[in-house]
Amino acid sequence: MRARIWSLGVALLLLAGCGVPSDDRPRPVAVPPGPFPTTETASPTASGGRLDETLCFVRDDRIERIVRRTDTLPSVEAHLRHLLAGPGPQELDSGVSSALPGTITVAGARLDGVTAEVDVRLAGDDIGRSDEVLAFGQIVCTLTARGDVDGVSFRRDGQPLDVPRADGSLAREPLTAADYAALLSDR
């Protein structure tokens, strides 16, 4: 009987030692190494078990961010496919559209570190579209809204592609939403 009481006492002491210690007053906590996404760049983000997926569409010649709720974090390629599928019925009813159809054909995308590499084929000159800047801006602003993408580069036939920025200049280096800030809607 003594052995059982002694064993029970030892077990209780061990369990009591497994708790979180309490402090008499607040103490500083060291920040773990980053980088950390900000609220400006963090997407998808968890909220109530669901994630926010940011997609950038066009309204009145401006890029507008639309947030959809999803259950899982899509890959970069799946996220891009969601953008290419275009606005849903409610989004269309709200007045957003896409500059992508007929402007750019996306052949694929992959994540290389923190840079999304998008393979494209440009549509022919006979399409009559002049909103190439909006189309590239939609892709860049959508993918850089993710917490795991810092920039987007474009390739055609395996070669880096010069892509128009909002200011009309061309860039080969990875682009960010800042390159299209003049086109972003304030909504």
SULRAZI-V967934 format. One record per pair of residues at least 6 apart in sequence whose ideal C-beta (glycine too) atoms are under 6 Angstrom apart, sorted by the first residue. I is the first residue (numbers start at 0). J is the second residue. D is the distance in whole Angstrom. If there is no record, write none. Layout:
<<I/J/D> <I/J/D>>
This chain:
<<36/146/4> <41/146/5> <42/51/5> <42/53/4> <42/144/4> <42/145/6> <43/50/4> <43/51/5> <43/52/5> <43/72/5> <44/51/5> <49/68/5> <50/69/5> <50/72/6> <51/66/5> <52/67/5> <52/69/5> <53/64/5> <53/66/6> <53/144/4> <54/65/5> <54/82/5> <54/141/5> <55/62/5> <55/64/6> <55/137/5> <55/140/4> <55/141/5> <56/63/6> <56/65/6> <56/86/5> <56/95/4> <56/97/6> <57/96/5> <57/98/5> <57/133/5> <58/94/5> <58/95/5> <61/182/6> <61/184/4> <62/136/5> <62/140/6> <62/182/5> <62/183/5> <63/95/6> <63/184/4> <63/186/6> <65/90/6> <75/108/5> <75/110/5> <75/115/5> <76/108/5> <79/108/5> <82/141/5> <83/105/6> <85/97/5> <86/95/5> <98/130/4> <98/133/4> <98/134/4> <99/134/5> <101/122/6> <101/126/5> <101/128/5> <102/122/6> <102/128/5> <102/131/6> <102/134/4> <103/119/5> <103/134/5> <104/120/4> <105/119/6> <106/118/4> <106/120/6> <107/118/5> <108/115/6> <108/117/5> <109/116/5> <113/149/4> <114/150/5> <114/152/6> <114/173/5> <115/142/5> <115/148/5> <115/151/5> <116/152/5> <117/153/5> <118/154/5> <119/153/6> <119/155/6> <131/163/6> <132/163/5> <135/162/5> <136/179/4> <136/182/5> <139/151/5> <139/174/5> <140/176/5> <140/179/6> <142/148/5> <142/151/5> <143/175/5> <143/176/5> <150/173/3> <150/175/5> <151/173/6> <151/174/5> <152/173/5> <153/160/4> <153/162/5> <154/160/6> <159/171/5> <161/169/4> <161/171/6> <162/170/6> <163/169/6> <164/170/6> <164/178/5> <165/179/5> <165/181/4> <165/182/5>>
